[in-house]
Structures are given as C-alpha cells and as structure tokens.
Amino acid sequence: MRLRAKSLGIRRIEGHEKGGFVEFSDSNHVDPAFLIGLLQKQPQRYKLDGPSKLKFSLDLSERPKRLTFISELLEQFEQHRLS
C-alpha cells in the first residue's frame, strides 16, 4: 500500500476506528475533479482539512475493514490518476 500511495503522490495515510485521512503532497497525481466529486457526493464521509488533507469518517473499528477501505480508496485514486 505504501508504494501505491507514494506513486500517487500521497505523503501519508492514517486510519483509525472512526475514520482517518489522506495527506497529499504538493505534486500528487490524483485528479482534483474526482476529489471534488467525492466531497460533493458523500459530504458526510469526506471533508477537506486544509489544502492537502482529505479526511474520511466512518466505522473502521475492525482492522481488516480498515485495510480494505484504504485499499479500495487507493484503487479509486489510481483509476482517477492524472497522466
């Protein structure tokens, strides 16, 4: 997962029982239009915290569920990667 995140320009990903965040580097490769879409379609789940941090809120109390969510989120980012 770290290599996948690094290739997308993600500086840090954290997950805990009630959610977590993704911190993007200044030169990330994720389509901003996709991120805006996430914020608009699921405002109860996703919020911006400053210009480079995407917070997510949901029940991730079980470790396997947390890992699956983060892996699927990375997969979505990869599908919306900028060239």
N, CA, C and O atoms as a GROMACS GRO file, in nm:
protein
  332
    1MET      N    1   0.081  -0.119   0.000
    1MET     CA    2   0.000   0.000   0.000
    1MET      C    3   0.086   0.126   0.000
    1MET      O    4   0.051   0.226  -0.063
    2ARG      N    5   0.197   0.120   0.070
    2ARG     CA    6   0.284   0.238   0.074
    2ARG      C    7   0.335   0.275  -0.065
    2ARG      O    8   0.340   0.393  -0.101
    3LEU      N    9   0.374   0.175  -0.141
    3LEU     CA   10   0.425   0.202  -0.276
    3LEU      C   11   0.316   0.259  -0.365
    3LEU      O   12   0.340   0.350  -0.444
    4ARG      N   13   0.195   0.205  -0.353
    4ARG     CA   14   0.082   0.256  -0.431
    4ARG      C   15   0.056   0.403  -0.395
    4ARG      O   16   0.038   0.487  -0.483
    5ALA      N   17   0.056   0.432  -0.266
    5ALA     CA   18   0.031   0.568  -0.220
    5ALA      C   19   0.142   0.663  -0.268
    5ALA      O   20   0.114   0.772  -0.316
    6LYS      N   21   0.265   0.619  -0.255
    6LYS     CA   22   0.378   0.703  -0.296
    6LYS      C   23   0.372   0.735  -0.445
    6LYS      O   24   0.401   0.847  -0.486
    7SER      N   25   0.334   0.636  -0.528
    7SER     CA   26   0.328   0.659  -0.672
    7SER      C   27   0.218   0.758  -0.710
    7SER      O   28   0.222   0.818  -0.817
    8LEU      N   29   0.120   0.776  -0.621
    8LEU     CA   30   0.012   0.872  -0.645
    8LEU      C   31   0.045   1.010  -0.588
    8LEU      O   32  -0.032   1.105  -0.605
    9GLY      N   33   0.157   1.022  -0.520
    9GLY     CA   34   0.192   1.149  -0.458
    9GLY      C   35   0.122   1.170  -0.324
    9GLY      O   36   0.093   1.283  -0.285
   10ILE      N   37   0.094   1.061  -0.256
   10ILE     CA   38   0.031   1.068  -0.125
   10ILE      C   39   0.142   1.060  -0.021
   10ILE      O   40   0.221   0.966  -0.019
   11ARG      N   41   0.146   1.159   0.065
   11ARG     CA   42   0.250   1.168   0.167
   11ARG      C   43   0.222   1.075   0.284
   11ARG      O   44   0.314   1.012   0.338
   12ARG      N   45   0.094   1.065   0.324
   12ARG     CA   46   0.063   0.988   0.444
   12ARG      C   47  -0.083   0.944   0.442
   12ARG      O   48  -0.170   1.018   0.396
   13ILE      N   49  -0.109   0.825   0.490
   13ILE     CA   50  -0.245   0.775   0.508
   13ILE      C   51  -0.255   0.722   0.651
   13ILE      O   52  -0.169   0.648   0.698
   14GLU      N   53  -0.361   0.763   0.718
   14GLU     CA   54  -0.385   0.712   0.853
   14GLU      C   55  -0.528   0.666   0.864
   14GLU      O   56  -0.619   0.732   0.816
   15GLY      N   57  -0.547   0.551   0.927
   15GLY     CA   58  -0.680   0.501   0.952
   15GLY      C   59  -0.693   0.460   1.097
   15GLY      O   60  -0.601   0.402   1.155
   16HIS      N   61  -0.807   0.491   1.155
   16HIS     CA   62  -0.833   0.450   1.293
   16HIS      C   63  -0.979   0.409   1.305
   16HIS      O   64  -1.048   0.397   1.203
   17GLU      N   65  -1.027   0.386   1.425
   17GLU     CA   66  -1.160   0.328   1.445
   17GLU      C   67  -1.273   0.409   1.384
   17GLU      O   68  -1.372   0.351   1.339
   18LYS      N   69  -1.261   0.541   1.382
   18LYS     CA   70  -1.372   0.625   1.335
   18LYS      C   71  -1.343   0.695   1.203
   18LYS      O   72  -1.416   0.785   1.164
   19GLY      N   73  -1.238   0.654   1.134
   19GLY     CA   74  -1.205   0.717   1.006
   19GLY      C   75  -1.056   0.733   0.989
   19GLY      O   76  -0.978   0.645   1.025
   20GLY      N   77  -1.017   0.848   0.935
   20GLY     CA   78  -0.876   0.874   0.913
   20GLY      C   79  -0.857   0.984   0.813
   20GLY      O   80  -0.946   1.067   0.793
   21PHE      N   81  -0.740   0.987   0.748
   21PHE     CA   82  -0.713   1.091   0.650
   21PHE      C   83  -0.608   1.046   0.550
   21PHE      O   84  -0.532   0.951   0.572
   22VAL      N   85  -0.608   1.118   0.438
   22VAL     CA   86  -0.507   1.102   0.334
   22VAL      C   87  -0.442   1.238   0.318
   22VAL      O   88  -0.512   1.338   0.296
   23GLU      N   89  -0.311   1.245   0.330
   23GLU     CA   90  -0.239   1.371   0.312
   23GLU      C   91  -0.162   1.364   0.180
   23GLU      O   92  -0.076   1.278   0.159
   24PHE      N   93  -0.196   1.457   0.091
   24PHE     CA   94  -0.136   1.461  -0.042
   24PHE      C   95  -0.014   1.551  -0.043
   24PHE      O   96  -0.009   1.651   0.028
   25SER      N   97   0.085   1.515  -0.123
   25SER     CA   98   0.199   1.604  -0.144
   25SER      C   99   0.157   1.713  -0.242
   25SER      O  100   0.051   1.703  -0.305
   26ASP      N  101   0.239   1.815  -0.255
   26ASP     CA  102   0.206   1.924  -0.348
   26ASP      C  103   0.200   1.876  -0.492
   26ASP      O  104   0.126   1.932  -0.573
   27SER      N  105   0.275   1.773  -0.523
   27SER     CA  106   0.278   1.721  -0.660
   27SER      C  107   0.212   1.584  -0.668
   27SER      O  108   0.274   1.487  -0.712
   28ASN      N  109   0.087   1.576  -0.624
   28ASN     CA  110   0.018   1.447  -0.629
   28ASN      C  111  -0.040   1.424  -0.769
   28ASN      O  112  -0.046   1.517  -0.850
   29HIS      N  113  -0.082   1.302  -0.796
   29HIS     CA  114  -0.128   1.264  -0.929
   29HIS      C  115  -0.274   1.221  -0.932
   29HIS      O  116  -0.316   1.149  -1.023
   30VAL      N  117  -0.352   1.266  -0.833
   30VAL     CA  118  -0.494   1.232  -0.828
   30VAL      C  119  -0.574   1.348  -0.887
   30VAL      O  120  -0.550   1.464  -0.854
   31ASP      N  121  -0.667   1.315  -0.975
   31ASP     CA  122  -0.750   1.415  -1.042
   31ASP      C  123  -0.830   1.495  -0.939
   31ASP      O  124  -0.911   1.437  -0.867
   32PRO      N  125  -0.808   1.627  -0.931
   32PRO     CA  126  -0.882   1.708  -0.834
   32PRO      C  127  -1.034   1.705  -0.857
   32PRO      O  128  -1.111   1.717  -0.762
   33ALA      N  129  -1.076   1.688  -0.981
   33ALA     CA  130  -1.219   1.680  -1.010
   33ALA      C  131  -1.280   1.557  -0.943
   33ALA      O  132  -1.394   1.562  -0.897
   34PHE      N  133  -1.206   1.448  -0.938
   34PHE     CA  134  -1.254   1.328  -0.870
   34PHE      C  135  -1.269   1.354  -0.720
   34PHE      O  136  -1.368   1.315  -0.659
   35LEU      N  137  -1.171   1.422  -0.661
   35LEU     CA  138  -1.177   1.452  -0.518
   35LEU      C  139  -1.295   1.544  -0.487
   35LEU      O  140  -1.364   1.524  -0.386
   36ILE      N  141  -1.318   1.642  -0.571
   36ILE     CA  142  -1.433   1.731  -0.553
   36ILE      C  143  -1.563   1.652  -0.561
   36ILE      O  144  -1.656   1.676  -0.484
   37GLY      N  145  -1.568   1.557  -0.653
   37GLY     CA  146  -1.685   1.470  -0.665
   37GLY      C  147  -1.711   1.391  -0.538
   37GLY      O  148  -1.825   1.378  -0.495
   38LEU      N  149  -1.605   1.338  -0.478
   38LEU     CA  150  -1.620   1.265  -0.351
   38LEU      C  151  -1.680   1.356  -0.244
   38LEU      O  152  -1.771   1.317  -0.171
   39LEU      N  153  -1.627   1.477  -0.236
   39LEU     CA  154  -1.675   1.572  -0.135
   39LEU      C  155  -1.821   1.609  -0.157
   39LEU      O  156  -1.897   1.624  -0.061
   40GLN      N  157  -1.862   1.624  -0.283
   40GLN     CA  158  -1.998   1.662  -0.314
   40GLN      C  159  -2.096   1.546  -0.298
   40GLN      O  160  -2.208   1.565  -0.250
   41LYS      N  161  -2.056   1.427  -0.339
   41LYS     CA  162  -2.147   1.312  -0.336
   41LYS      C  163  -2.160   1.251  -0.196
   41LYS      O  164  -2.264   1.195  -0.162
   42GLN      N  165  -2.054   1.261  -0.117
   42GLN     CA  166  -2.055   1.198   0.016
   42GLN      C  167  -2.002   1.295   0.123
   42GLN      O  168  -1.901   1.266   0.188
   43PRO      N  169  -2.070   1.409   0.141
   43PRO     CA  170  -2.019   1.509   0.237
   43PRO      C  171  -2.017   1.460   0.382
   43PRO      O  172  -1.943   1.513   0.464
   44GLN      N  173  -2.100   1.360   0.413
   44GLN     CA  174  -2.100   1.306   0.549
   44GLN      C  175  -1.977   1.218   0.574
   44GLN      O  176  -1.939   1.196   0.689
   45ARG      N  177  -1.915   1.169   0.467
   45ARG     CA  178  -1.799   1.081   0.481
   45ARG      C  179  -1.667   1.154   0.456
   45ARG      O  180  -1.569   1.128   0.527
   46TYR      N  181  -1.661   1.243   0.358
   46TYR     CA  182  -1.536   1.307   0.319
   46TYR      C  183  -1.539   1.457   0.345
   46TYR      O  184  -1.640   1.523   0.318
   47LYS      N  185  -1.429   1.510   0.398
   47LYS     CA  186  -1.414   1.654   0.421
   47LYS      C  187  -1.268   1.692   0.397
   47LYS      O  188  -1.177   1.612   0.419
   48LEU      N  189  -1.248   1.814   0.351
   48LEU     CA  190  -1.111   1.865   0.337
   48LEU      C  191  -1.067   1.927   0.469
   48LEU      O  192  -1.146   1.992   0.537
   49ASP      N  193  -0.943   1.908   0.502
   49ASP     CA  194  -0.883   1.970   0.619
   49ASP      C  195  -0.758   2.041   0.569
   49ASP      O  196  -0.649   1.984   0.568
   50GLY      N  197  -0.775   2.165   0.527
   50GLY     CA  198  -0.666   2.238   0.466
   50GLY      C  199  -0.654   2.202   0.319
   50GLY      O  200  -0.738   2.128   0.266
   51PRO      N  201  -0.552   2.252   0.252
   51PRO     CA  202  -0.540   2.232   0.107
   51PRO      C  203  -0.492   2.093   0.065
   51PRO      O  204  -0.504   2.057  -0.052
   52SER      N  205  -0.438   2.014   0.159
   52SER     CA  206  -0.377   1.888   0.116
   52SER      C  207  -0.421   1.765   0.196
   52SER      O  208  -0.363   1.657   0.180
   53LYS      N  209  -0.522   1.779   0.281
   53LYS     CA  210  -0.563   1.665   0.363
   53LYS      C  211  -0.711   1.634   0.341
   53LYS      O  212  -0.797   1.721   0.357
   54LEU      N  213  -0.739   1.510   0.304
   54LEU     CA  214  -0.875   1.461   0.286
   54LEU      C  215  -0.908   1.370   0.404
   54LEU      O  216  -0.846   1.265   0.423
   55LYS      N  217  -1.007   1.414   0.484
   55LYS     CA  218  -1.048   1.333   0.600
   55LYS      C  219  -1.166   1.246   0.561
   55LYS      O  220  -1.250   1.285   0.480
   56PHE      N  221  -1.171   1.127   0.618
   56PHE     CA  222  -1.287   1.040   0.598
   56PHE      C  223  -1.337   0.992   0.734
   56PHE      O  224  -1.259   0.961   0.824
   57SER      N  225  -1.470   0.987   0.747
   57SER     CA  226  -1.534   0.948   0.872
   57SER      C  227  -1.629   0.832   0.847
   57SER      O  228  -1.727   0.847   0.774
   58LEU      N  229  -1.601   0.718   0.907
   58LEU     CA  230  -1.688   0.602   0.902
   58LEU      C  231  -1.637   0.500   1.002
   58LEU      O  232  -1.525   0.512   1.052
   59ASP      N  233  -1.718   0.400   1.031
   59ASP     CA  234  -1.680   0.298   1.128
   59ASP      C  235  -1.577   0.204   1.067
   59ASP      O  236  -1.608   0.125   0.977
   60LEU      N  237  -1.456   0.213   1.117
   60LEU     CA  238  -1.347   0.124   1.073
   60LEU      C  239  -1.286   0.057   1.196
   60LEU      O  240  -1.164   0.043   1.206
   61SER      N  241  -1.373   0.017   1.289
   61SER     CA  242  -1.325  -0.037   1.416
   61SER      C  243  -1.250  -0.170   1.401
   61SER      O  244  -1.167  -0.205   1.484
   62GLU      N  245  -1.280  -0.244   1.294
   62GLU     CA  246  -1.211  -0.370   1.272
   62GLU      C  247  -1.096  -0.350   1.173
   62GLU      O  248  -1.114  -0.290   1.067
   63ARG      N  249  -0.979  -0.398   1.208
   63ARG     CA  250  -0.859  -0.378   1.125
   63ARG      C  251  -0.876  -0.427   0.981
   63ARG      O  252  -0.836  -0.354   0.890
   64PRO      N  253  -0.932  -0.545   0.955
   64PRO     CA  254  -0.949  -0.588   0.815
   64PRO      C  255  -1.038  -0.492   0.735
   64PRO      O  256  -1.014  -0.467   0.617
   65LYS      N  257  -1.141  -0.441   0.800
   65LYS     CA  258  -1.230  -0.345   0.734
   65LYS      C  259  -1.155  -0.216   0.699
   65LYS      O  260  -1.174  -0.158   0.592
   66ARG      N  261  -1.070  -0.173   0.791
   66ARG     CA  262  -0.988  -0.053   0.771
   66ARG      C  263  -0.894  -0.070   0.652
   66ARG      O  264  -0.884   0.018   0.567
   67LEU      N  265  -0.826  -0.184   0.648
   67LEU     CA  266  -0.732  -0.211   0.539
   67LEU      C  267  -0.804  -0.221   0.405
   67LEU      O  268  -0.754  -0.172   0.303
   68THR      N  269  -0.920  -0.284   0.404
   68THR     CA  270  -0.999  -0.295   0.281
   68THR      C  271  -1.043  -0.158   0.232
   68THR      O  272  -1.034  -0.129   0.113
   69PHE      N  273  -1.092  -0.074   0.324
   69PHE     CA  274  -1.136   0.060   0.285
   69PHE      C  275  -1.021   0.140   0.224
   69PHE      O  276  -1.037   0.201   0.118
   70ILE      N  277  -0.906   0.139   0.288
   70ILE     CA  278  -0.792   0.216   0.238
   70ILE      C  279  -0.745   0.161   0.104
   70ILE      O  280  -0.712   0.238   0.014
   71SER      N  281  -0.742   0.032   0.090
   71SER     CA  282  -0.702  -0.029  -0.037
   71SER      C  283  -0.798   0.010  -0.149
   71SER      O  284  -0.755   0.042  -0.260
   72GLU      N  285  -0.928   0.007  -0.121
   72GLU     CA  286  -1.028   0.044  -0.222
   72GLU      C  287  -1.020   0.193  -0.255
   72GLU      O  288  -1.041   0.232  -0.370
   73LEU      N  289  -0.989   0.276  -0.156
   73LEU     CA  290  -0.973   0.419  -0.180
   73LEU      C  291  -0.853   0.443  -0.271
   73LEU      O  292  -0.860   0.524  -0.364
   74LEU      N  293  -0.742   0.375  -0.244
   74LEU     CA  294  -0.624   0.386  -0.331
   74LEU      C  295  -0.656   0.341  -0.473
   74LEU      O  296  -0.610   0.400  -0.570
   75GLU      N  297  -0.735   0.236  -0.485
   75GLU     CA  298  -0.774   0.187  -0.617
   75GLU      C  299  -0.854   0.293  -0.693
   75GLU      O  300  -0.834   0.312  -0.813
   76GLN      N  301  -0.944   0.361  -0.623
   76GLN     CA  302  -1.020   0.469  -0.687
   76GLN      C  303  -0.927   0.582  -0.730
   76GLN      O  304  -0.943   0.637  -0.839
   77PHE      N  305  -0.831   0.616  -0.645
   77PHE     CA  306  -0.735   0.720  -0.681
   77PHE      C  307  -0.655   0.679  -0.805
   77PHE      O  308  -0.630   0.761  -0.893
   78GLU      N  309  -0.616   0.552  -0.811
   78GLU     CA  310  -0.541   0.503  -0.927
   78GLU      C  311  -0.624   0.510  -1.054
   78GLU      O  312  -0.571   0.537  -1.162
   79GLN      N  313  -0.753   0.486  -1.044
   79GLN     CA  314  -0.842   0.494  -1.160
   79GLN      C  315  -0.860   0.638  -1.206
   79GLN      O  316  -0.896   0.662  -1.322
   80HIS      N  317  -0.837   0.733  -1.117
   80HIS     CA  318  -0.852   0.875  -1.150
   80HIS      C  319  -0.717   0.947  -1.140
   80HIS      O  320  -0.707   1.059  -1.091
   81ARG      N  321  -0.616   0.879  -1.187
   81ARG     CA  322  -0.479   0.931  -1.186
   81ARG      C  323  -0.459   1.028  -1.302
   81ARG      O  324  -0.506   1.003  -1.414
   82LEU      N  325  -0.390   1.137  -1.275
   82LEU     CA  326  -0.353   1.230  -1.382
   82LEU      C  327  -0.232   1.175  -1.456
   82LEU      O  328  -0.145   1.112  -1.395
   83SER      N  329  -0.226   1.198  -1.583
   83SER     CA  330  -0.112   1.149  -1.664
   83SER      C  331   0.012   1.230  -1.639
   83SER      O  332   0.117   1.202  -1.698
   0.00000   0.00000   0.00000
